[in-house]
Amino acid sequence: MDTAPHDPVAALRKRSRILDRLLDDRGRLARWPVRRAQQLIALDHIAAQIDGSRTYTEREIGEVLEALHAFRDVARIRRELVDLDLLRRKRDGSAYWKPEPDASERA
């Protein structure tokens, strides 16, 4: 069992190395990673690119997501973001927005 304390600098370096392999020269996700840990990093990266100050229509969020990846699977990315609560939507899919950060995340 690993009992070493979490090193945030090492974690950031690892994340950066993973993103370097996953992103194309335009900064888009080039392919869908096989490993779940890499998928989560990619989804977090994509979510960070979405403007949290506005609400999007389904078409608008699709256009944003289309511009952030190169393998043309907007539905997968949108579904994953919603499932992970990195993106929220109206039940009918007519509006999408980023959730407000928890108070613990703002501190």
Secondary structure, 3 states (H helix, E strand, C coil): CCCCCCCHHHHHHHHHHHHHHHECCCCCECCCCCCHHHHHHHHHHHHHCCCCCCCECHHHHHHHHHHHECCCCHHHHHHHHHHCCCCEECCCCCCEECCCCCHHHHC
